[in-house]
């Protein structure tokens, strides 16, 4: 049984994580898992008032990533996976 790879690219906003993930996915022929920030209804409000909307914005991202992560075991059973985020990043950033 061949072992599938799970490659995670993590970093600050705007550094090119998604671009790199797409390039690697094309080169390696794996599945691709991208953070869905466009669907976050709190994001624009967060940029207007960070203190007021930080919690809602982050909770939306956390729940969205959780839903996506439920598909990871099935995907890894196939061709492997490249992601532009790490599920545990909320925990890591909270520890900083």
PLY file of the C-alpha trace (Angstrom):
ply
format ascii 1.0
element vertex 96
property float x
property float y
property float z
element edge 95
property int vertex1
property int vertex2
end_header
0.00 0.00 0.00
1.51 3.32 -1.07
1.60 6.15 1.44
-0.05 9.44 0.44
1.55 12.80 1.19
-0.11 15.68 3.01
1.84 18.87 2.28
0.88 22.02 4.19
1.98 25.54 3.31
1.48 28.01 6.13
2.47 31.62 6.62
1.27 35.19 6.98
-1.51 36.70 4.88
-0.46 37.65 1.37
2.87 35.80 1.15
1.81 33.50 -1.69
0.67 30.32 0.08
-2.15 29.67 -2.37
0.03 30.40 -5.40
2.68 27.97 -4.19
0.06 25.34 -3.30
-1.43 25.57 -6.80
2.01 25.27 -8.41
2.89 22.21 -6.32
-0.49 20.63 -6.97
-0.04 21.03 -10.71
3.49 19.60 -10.58
2.70 16.68 -8.26
-0.82 15.89 -9.44
-2.34 15.81 -5.95
-5.66 17.06 -4.60
-5.79 20.69 -3.44
-7.34 22.07 -0.24
-7.54 25.87 -0.06
-8.77 28.13 2.71
-12.11 29.65 1.70
-11.81 33.26 2.81
-14.16 34.75 0.19
-17.18 33.20 1.91
-16.47 34.76 5.32
-19.26 37.33 5.88
-17.33 38.98 8.72
-14.04 39.61 6.92
-14.82 43.06 5.50
-16.25 44.14 8.86
-13.13 42.80 10.56
-10.93 45.11 8.48
-13.14 48.05 9.50
-13.19 47.18 13.21
-10.75 44.45 14.21
-11.60 44.45 17.90
-15.34 44.19 17.28
-15.26 41.44 14.62
-12.11 39.42 15.38
-13.93 36.62 17.22
-16.69 36.18 14.62
-14.22 36.26 11.76
-11.96 33.67 13.35
-14.84 31.39 14.35
-16.12 31.38 10.77
-12.65 30.41 9.53
-12.30 27.72 12.19
-15.65 26.11 11.38
-15.00 26.33 7.65
-11.61 24.65 8.03
-13.14 22.01 10.31
-15.69 21.10 7.63
-12.92 20.86 5.04
-10.73 18.73 7.31
-13.45 16.10 7.52
-12.62 15.24 3.89
-8.86 14.86 4.45
-8.78 11.12 5.33
-10.66 10.17 2.16
-8.45 12.42 0.03
-5.25 11.02 1.54
-6.44 7.53 0.72
-6.16 8.59 -2.91
-3.63 10.83 -4.58
-2.32 12.90 -1.67
-3.11 16.47 -0.70
-1.60 19.96 -0.71
-3.15 22.65 1.49
-2.55 26.38 1.87
-3.35 26.29 5.59
-2.75 24.17 8.66
-5.82 23.27 10.71
-3.95 23.73 14.00
-2.89 27.29 13.19
-5.57 28.84 15.42
-4.11 26.98 18.38
-0.57 27.95 17.39
-1.37 31.63 16.89
-3.25 31.73 20.20
-0.10 30.45 21.92
2.03 33.33 20.56
0 1
1 2
2 3
3 4
4 5
5 6
6 7
7 8
8 9
9 10
10 11
11 12
12 13
13 14
14 15
15 16
16 17
17 18
18 19
19 20
20 21
21 22
22 23
23 24
24 25
25 26
26 27
27 28
28 29
29 30
30 31
31 32
32 33
33 34
34 35
35 36
36 37
37 38
38 39
39 40
40 41
41 42
42 43
43 44
44 45
45 46
46 47
47 48
48 49
49 50
50 51
51 52
52 53
53 54
54 55
55 56
56 57
57 58
58 59
59 60
60 61
61 62
62 63
63 64
64 65
65 66
66 67
67 68
68 69
69 70
70 71
71 72
72 73
73 74
74 75
75 76
76 77
77 78
78 79
79 80
80 81
81 82
82 83
83 84
84 85
85 86
86 87
87 88
88 89
89 90
90 91
91 92
92 93
93 94
94 95
